[in-house]
Amino acid sequence: MLVLSRKVGEEIVIDGNIVLSVVEITGNRVKIGIHAPRDKAVIRGELVGKGRDLDAVIPEPDPSQAPSPGISQSMGLATALV
């Protein structure tokens, strides 16, 4: 396991297309922003293996629908806060 220290506003880039950003630190809680391609599952660790079907979590892209406000059109990335 790689352990890194980050401050608010700093990022970690994984495989060139997944970006983890430290958004806020309050007490012992850290808010992390995640920019990842829509075809990558982003799921909290406590939900993995709890009967959740990843296919239900990652909807198939519908080319007829316009991107939602959480999608960066320039990079085709999804944005999520965990």
TIPALUM-510394 format. One record per residue (C-alpha): residue number from 1; x, y, z. Coordinates in steps of 0.1 Angstrom, whole numbers, padded with zeros to 4 digits. Layout:
REM residues N
R pos    xx    yy    zz
R NUM     X     Y     Z
...
***
This chain:
REM residues 82
R pos    xx    yy    zz
R   1  0000  0000  0000
R   2  0013  0034 -0010
R   3  0006  0060  0017
R   4  0008  0097  0008
R   5  0003  0129  0027
R   6 -0017  0157  0009
R   7 -0030  0191  0019
R   8 -0063  0207  0009
R   9 -0062  0215 -0028
R  10 -0035  0189 -0036
R  11 -0041  0160 -0060
R  12 -0030  0125 -0067
R  13 -0031  0113 -0103
R  14 -0036  0075 -0110
R  15 -0029  0061 -0144
R  16 -0030  0095 -0161
R  17 -0068  0097 -0161
R  18 -0080  0094 -0125
R  19 -0075  0124 -0102
R  20 -0080  0124 -0064
R  21 -0083  0158 -0049
R  22 -0083  0167 -0012
R  23 -0113  0191 -0010
R  24 -0117  0197  0027
R  25 -0103  0185  0061
R  26 -0125  0190  0092
R  27 -0114  0172  0124
R  28 -0109  0136  0115
R  29 -0129  0137  0083
R  30 -0115  0142  0048
R  31 -0136  0151  0017
R  32 -0120  0137 -0015
R  33 -0131  0147 -0050
R  34 -0126  0120 -0076
R  35 -0124  0127 -0114
R  36 -0126  0094 -0132
R  37 -0137  0081 -0166
R  38 -0174  0071 -0165
R  39 -0165  0035 -0173
R  40 -0145  0032 -0140
R  41 -0164  0022 -0108
R  42 -0159  0045 -0079
R  43 -0174  0028 -0048
R  44 -0168  0033 -0011
R  45 -0148  0005  0004
R  46 -0174 -0005  0030
R  47 -0199 -0012  0001
R  48 -0176 -0036 -0018
R  49 -0186 -0072 -0013
R  50 -0219 -0063  0003
R  51 -0240 -0077 -0025
R  52 -0238 -0045 -0046
R  53 -0237 -0052 -0083
R  54 -0211 -0029 -0100
R  55 -0232 -0031 -0132
R  56 -0260 -0014 -0113
R  57 -0236  0013 -0101
R  58 -0221  0021 -0135
R  59 -0249  0029 -0160
R  60 -0242  0022 -0196
R  61 -0235  0055 -0215
R  62 -0265  0067 -0235
R  63 -0250  0087 -0265
R  64 -0284  0104 -0271
R  65 -0283  0122 -0237
R  66 -0263  0154 -0231
R  67 -0236  0152 -0205
R  68 -0248  0160 -0169
R  69 -0234  0190 -0150
R  70 -0210  0167 -0132
R  71 -0191  0157 -0164
R  72 -0161  0176 -0177
R  73 -0168  0178 -0215
R  74 -0132  0186 -0223
R  75 -0118  0154 -0206
R  76 -0149  0131 -0206
R  77 -0144  0126 -0169
R  78 -0170  0120 -0142
R  79 -0168  0139 -0110
R  80 -0178  0125 -0076
R  81 -0174  0135 -0040
R  82 -0170  0107 -0014
***
